[in-house]
Amino acid sequence: MADVLLTHSYHLYYDRKQMRKMQPYPPLGTLYAAALLRSAGLSVTVFDTMLNDPGAGFQAALEQHRPRIVVVYEDNFNFLSKMCLTRMRDVAYHILETSQQAGATVLVNGSDASDHALDYLQKGFRCVLLGEAEQTLLEAVNYLLKGDDDALDHVAGLAYLNKETGEVVKTERRGLMQNLDHLPFPTRDLIDADQYRKTWKSAHGYFSLNIVASRGCPYRCNWCAKPIYGDSFSVRSAASVAEEMRQLKYDFGAEHLWFADDIFGLRPKWVRELASEVQRLGAAIPFKMQSRVDLMTPDNVSALRRAGCAEVWMGAESVSQKILDAMDKGTRVDQIAKARENLRRVGIRACYFLQFGYPGETWADIQNTIKLVRDTRPDDIGVSVSYPLPGTKFFDHVQAQLGEKTNWSDSEDLSMMFQGAYTNEFYRALHDALHAQVDCWNSGSATAAQREHARREPEELWRRVMHLESTCRNPRPTVLESRTEEKLVQLQAQSYATNFDELLNVLAS
């Protein structure tokens, strides 16, 4: 019998887009929590839903381990968990019901549970662990294992239902950890690493694992939800990170790493230290990470390259300074091309996150973004639409327009939850066309026949975009807070391409 069984609610096979990509990673957040519990002497096991059936598979795990406590501890380092997908909520509720039938007490931690504590508690979770929760979990579990439920009042950082009033009670806010090096490394031995290895080798020919060097992000993009770490930022020592890289390389056989940090390379001195430690330990291994365009300076990218960086994903978002400023992004349009060139110079792949549909964006703004993608030729892109999540300034701005559906079902959903300049159909067509166009530009090693097919496909998709641009306009789109509707209508009229031939000029190389 185990004291605690930890699990999470993300299942790859419930997500169409991620199934096609087939890049599964172990749930680091869950494994960090398991590591702390085990270091305190508790009997801990993990059921990993990433590749395993959360239905029959979880039921079998319950029967095998017969845990007293089950914890749905989401991987708060995985961007998919932060998206608060409704399919994940369904899985969490199923785990709750199954665990209760087995007689277990069930706790939960994650972005969605933190945002919607009342919903989760009313479903039957004993308590919601708020924010950064490893220490909260340890204290709560110790009390529950002793049968001292009333002592939960004294545990900082959780929410529970008042038995008499049915209202949510939140205990004192727990401060964030000051020294991340005090945490043991994630308990990767509690998941099936061979299952991940076989999946990666079959899909991509190499084996990738994930790692985190830091927690949080100090920047304040107003659409970015931060229910776990807020605006804080803390980073492990470079020596600790390099040692974990060494273990992943030699003990687990990883051939590639994904640094799942919200932001990587924030402190250039730390990046230089990491490069030195990696070289000292012989721990260099190709990795990808995400950062900002204004951090990709020549000195920083040189140190990143020495540390093993092979790919950087940057939040370019838009090529309208008006939109970047409205987002509180804190970057300039001209920094995008500079970052791309700095990375190209040292042989690091440069990839853009692009976000369409933010209030105030016009057809002209969209075409400017397409033009910059054409001019700078990123190695890959990720295209999304503005997605309002609770706790953000952006959510507050559009909240009155939100209907019954307030979350995406999976990462391919791309539904506009508010009144954008265009309807869903247009943005989905734009997503498909821009992805096909970038694939076409990057098809240099393909055969002549493949290149011709790659050329024709985006042309057909762009024709559809042009058709939908005129038919999918919203008559009263959400406006920027600093703009009147009249000004926005005027801006919409100042668009560039009005037919497909003109759009080809935008796309021409």
N, C-alpha and C positions, 0 to 999 in steps of 0.2 A: 504493500500500500504506500502511495506517495502522499506526502503532506500537501503538495501543491502541483497542479498541472497547469502550465501556461500554454496559451494558444493565441491566435490572432484571426482576423476575419477575412483576409484577402486571399482569394483563390484564383489563380491565374486563368483557369479554364472558364471562369465566368466573365472574362474580359476579352472581347473580340480583338481589340487592337493589340493587347499584350500577348495574346495567343499567336498572332502573326509574327510579332517581334521575337518571341520566345527567348526572353532574357530574364529568367527568374533569379531572384536573390534571396538568401535566407533572411528571416525577420530579425535584424540586428537589435531593434529596440526590445523585442521579446527576449532575446538571448542575453542582453545586458541585465535585464531584470532577473532572469534565471540565475545568472552568475552571482549576483549579489545575494540572493536567497541561499544558494548553495554554499557560498563562502561563510554564511552565518550558521551553517550546520543543518539546514533543512533538507528534507528529501524532495527533490524537484525533478519533474519530467516536462517535456515539451511535445505538443502535437503541432506540427507545422502544416498549415492549410495551404501553403503556396502551391504545392504540387499534389497534395493528398486530399482525398474526398472529405469535405467537412461534414458530410452526412454519415455514411457507414464507417468511414475511417475514424472519425472522432468518437463514434459510439464504441468502436473496438478499443480505442485508447482508454476510454472511461472504464470499460470492463476489465482491461488488463491492469491498470494502475490504481483504480478505486480511490481517487484523490479525495481528501476532505475539502479542499478548496480548489476551485477552478478560476483562473484569471484570464480574461480576454484582454491581453496586453498588446496593443497595436504597435506595429513598427513605425514609430514616429519619425524615423529617418527616411522612410520611403515616401516619395511624393504622391504615390497612389493612395496611401493611407490618409494623407493630408487633404485629398480631394473629397473626402466624406461621401463616397459613392453609396447609393441606396442599396446596391447588391451586397455591400459589406455589412450594412446595418442588418439586413435580413439574415446574413450568416451569423452575426453576433447574437441575434435574438434566438436563432435555432440552437446555437451552442448553449445559451442560457437555459432554454427549455429542457434540452437533453440532460444537462448537468443537474438541474433541479430534480428531474425524475430519478437521477442516480443518488440523490441525497446530498449533493455537494452545495456549499455556499459559493456564490459566484460574484466576482468583482470585475470591474472593467476600467480600462484607461485608453485614451485616444482622443484625437481632435474632435471627432463627431460626438463622442460621449461628453467631452468637456463643454461643447457648444450646446448640447441638448440633454443636460443632466436629468432634468425632470422626466423626459420621455424614457430614458434608460432605467431610471429608478422605478417608475411606475410599471415598467415591464417585469421588474422583479430582481434586478441586480441589487445586491446588498449595499454596495456603495460604488461611487465613481471616484477614481483616483485622478485628481486634477493636476494638469501641468506635468513637470518633470517628476516622475513618481516612483523611482526605484526605492528610495528611502521610505516614502509613504507606504509602499507595498509591504516592505519588510516589517514595519511597525504594526500595520493592520493585520497582517498574517499572524504575527506572534500573539496578538491579543485574541484573534479568532480561534487559533489552535488551542488556546487555554480556556476557551468558552467564555471569555470576558467581553461580550459584545458592547456593553455599556462603556468600556474604556475607549471605544472608537472616537468618543467626543474629544479625547486628548491627542488624537493623531492629526497633525497639521496636514492640510492639502487634500482633503477628501470631502465628498458630498454624500448625504444619505437622506432618507425620508423620515420626518418626524412621525412616529407611530400614531400619535394622537391626532395631529392636524393634517397629515399627508403633505405637508409643505417641505421643500428642500432646505436642508440645513447644511451650510458650508462651514467647515472648521477654519481655524486660522490659516492664512496663506503660508505655504512653505517656501522658503528661499531656495534659490538655485544652488547647485553644488559649486563650490569655489575651486576645487581641484579635481579635475576629471581623471587624473592619473591614479587616484585612490580607488577607482572602480576596477574590478578584475576584467580581463578580456572576455568578450562574449563566449558563451558556452556552445561553441560550434560542434562539440562532440555529442550534443543532444539532438542534432538534426542529421539527416541522411545526406552527407556531403557527396557520396557517390551518385545519388539520384540527381543532384544538381550537375555534377561533372558529366554524367552521361547525356543529360538534356542539352547542355552547352556544346559538348563535343559533336553531338548529332546535328545541331542546328547551325553551329558557327565554326566548328573545327578547333576551338580552344575553350579553356575553362576559366570563367571569371567569377570572382567573389567580391563581396562588398566590405567596406570599412568606413569608419568615420573618424575624423581628426578633431572635430569641433561640434559645438551645439549652438544653435541660434544664428541670428543675423541682425546686426545693428541698424540696417537700412530700413526705411519706412515706406516702401511702395504701398500705396493705399488700397490695393486689391489683394495683398498678401496676408492670409490669415496666420496668426501666430498664437494659437491657444496653449501651446506647450511651453515655449521658451520666451515668448514676448519679444522685446527688442534687444534682449541680452545677447552677448557673444562670449563664449569661453572656449579655450582651445587646449588640447593635450600638449604635453611636451613633445618636441620633435623626436627625442630619443625613444619615447614610448610608441609613437606612431611607426617609426622605422622598425622597431623590434617586432611589432605586430605584422608589418609588411614582410619581414623576414620569415616569420612563422607561417604566414599564408603561402609564401613562395615555396619554402622547403618542406614544411610539415603537411600542408594540404595540397600541394601541387598546383596552386593557382598560377595561371599564365597571364592573367590580366586582372585589374582591380577597378572597381567603381567606388570613388570617394563620394559617399552619399550626403556630404555636408550641404547645408543650405547655401553656404558660400565658402569657397576655398581660395586661399592665397590672399586673404585680407591683410596680413602683416608680412611685408616683404622680408624682414629679418628672420621671421619664423620659417619662411619658405627656403631661405638660404641654409638655415640650420638643418631643415629636413633633408635637403640635398646632400649636405655633408654627412649626416648620420646614415642615410641610405647607402651612400658610397662606402662608408666605413664598414658597414655590416654586409655589404654585397647583396643588399635587399632590393636593388632596382628591379622594377617590374612595370610594364606599361600600364598606365591608368588613365581613366577619364574622370572629369569632375565638372562642377558648374561654378561660375564666377560672374564677374561683371566686366563690361567693356573697359571701364576706367581703371581697372586693376591690371589689365594686360599690358603693362609697360615693358620696354625692352629688357630691363634688368630682371623684372619678375618672371617673364616668360623664359628667360635664360636659366634661371634657377629652377623653374618648374621642369624644364627639359632635363636638367641634370638629375632631378629627383625621379624621373621616369614618366612624366606626363606625356601622353600621346594624343589627348583629345580634350578640348575645353568647350563646354556649353555655356553660352552667354545670353543673358536676357536683353536682346536687342529691342524686342517688343514692337517698336514702331519707328518709322523714319519721319515722324512729325514731331518737332520740338514742342509744339502745342500739346500734343497728347502725352509725351514724356513728362512734361511739366505738370499736366493735370493728374498724372499717375503718382506724382511725387517721387519719380524714379531717381532723380539726382544725377542723371547722365546727359551727355550731349550727343546729338546725331553724328557729329564728325568723329566721335570716339569709336564708333562701330567699325568704320573702315580702317582706322589706325590699329585697333586691336586685331582685326583680321590679318593685316599685313605683318604685325609683329609676330603673331603666331606662325604665319606662313614662313617667315624668315628662318625660324628655328625648327621647322618641320613638325609642328603640332597642328592637328586637325582643329579647325575652327567651325563651330556649329552655333546656330542661332535659335533661340526661342522667340517666336513671333506671336503677338497677340492682336487679334482684330476685334472690332466691335465696341471698343471703349467709347463712352459717351463723347460726342463731338467729332469723332472720326468721319471723314468724308471719302468719297470715291477718289478724289485727288490725293488724299493722304495714303490710301491703300496703294495707288499706283506708284507713289514715291517709294513706298516700302518695297514693292516689287522691283523697282528700278535699282534700289540699293542692293538687293539680293542679286540681281543680274550683274551689277558692276563689281561686287566683291566676291561673288561665287563661293559661298560657304560650302564646307564639305558635307553638311547635313543641316536640316532644319526640323523644328518642331512647331507645328501651327495649332493655335488654340483660339478660343474666343474668350472675352472677359467673363469671368465666372464669379459672381458675388457670394462670398462666404461670411458667416456671422463674425462680428467683432472687427470688421474692417470699415474704413471710411467709405469705401466704394459700396459696400452692402447697405450702409445707412442711406446713401444717396439714391439707391434704386429700390429699396425695400418695399415701398408702397406699390411697386409694379409687380412684385413677385406673386405668382399664382400658387396653385396647389403643389406644383412640382418645384422644389427648391434645391434639389441636388441632382447631379447626373447619375445615371444608372451604372455606367462604366466609363472608362477613359476615352472612348470613341464617341460618346454621346454628342458633345458640342452643341447642346441646346442653348439658345439665348434665353436667359431667365427674365430678361427685362426688354424694354423696347429699344433695340439697337437701330442703327440707320437702315438695316436690312433684316429680312427674316432668316430663319434657320437654313433654308434651302440655299440661299446665296452663300452664306459663310461656309457651308459644307462643300459646295462646289469650288469655292476659292481655296479651301484647304486641299482638295484633291488636285486642282490644277497647279498650285504652287509646288506641292510635293513632286508631282510628275515632271515639272519644269526643272527642278533642281536635280532630280535623277537623270534627266536628259543631259543637262550640262556636265554632269559628272560621269557620263557613260563612255569615257575615252578608251577604256580597255575592252569595250564590247565589240562584237563583230559588226560588219557593215550593215547586215540585216537587222541586228538588234538596235543599232543606232538609229536606223531609219524608223523602226517601230517606236523607239523612245521619242523621236522627233514628232511623229504624227499624233501620238497620244495626247501630249499637253496641248497641241493645237486644237484638237477637238474639245478638250476640257475648257480651254479659254473661250472658245465660241459659246459654250454654255454659260460661263461666267458673265460674258457680255450680255447675253440674252436676259439672264436673271437680274443683272444690275438695274435694268429698267422696270422689271416686273415684280421685284421683291422689295421695293423701297417701302419703308414704314412711313405713313403720313405724318406721324407725330413722334419722332424718335426722342429718346432721353437726351437732354442737352447738358453741356458742361455747366457747372454751377455759376461760372463767371460769364456765361453767354446767354443771350435771350434766344427764343425760338426763331425770331425773325433773322438774327445774324446767322444762325445755323442753316436755315433754308437758303440764305444767300450763299453761304459757303458751299453747300451741296451743288448749287448751280455752277460753281466754278470748277468743274471737273475736266479732266484731260480727254481721255479717249471716249468717244461716243459711238464707235463701231469697232468691229473686230480688226480691221486694217490699221486703225490708229493704235489699238492696243498692241499689235505686233511691233510697232515702232518702239513701244515701251520695253518689249521683251527682246528686241533685236540685240545681238551681240556686236 
